[in-house]
Amino acid sequence: MKKEKEYAIKIKMHTGSSQRGIVVKNNEIHLYTQKKPVQGEANSDAIKIISDYYKVPKNNISIIRGEKSRNKVFNIKGSLRAGKEILTYSRRV
């Protein structure tokens, strides 16, 4: 059985923003969401945004660090859509 690729990606969250999406600047991934960080709404929206951006199912994305912080590390399983910026964070598995 072939093992799925896994990526750990650092993302800086911007909640309550007027825009929604992912922007890469200064070699960092910034995620903008209109949702507020209340009852996990911003985190849920972030997973939807990442899913749309990289074209992976939402259930293949999880937060592995920083659930209550603006600096988060997301784990993404599967093949990411070609041509998208991937900035990974090394961690021991």
Beta strands, then each sheet from edge to edge (+ up, - down):
strand 1: 6-14
strand 2: 21-25
strand 3: 28-32
strand 4: 61-65
strand 5: 71-77
sheet 1: 2+ 3- 1- 5+ 4-
end
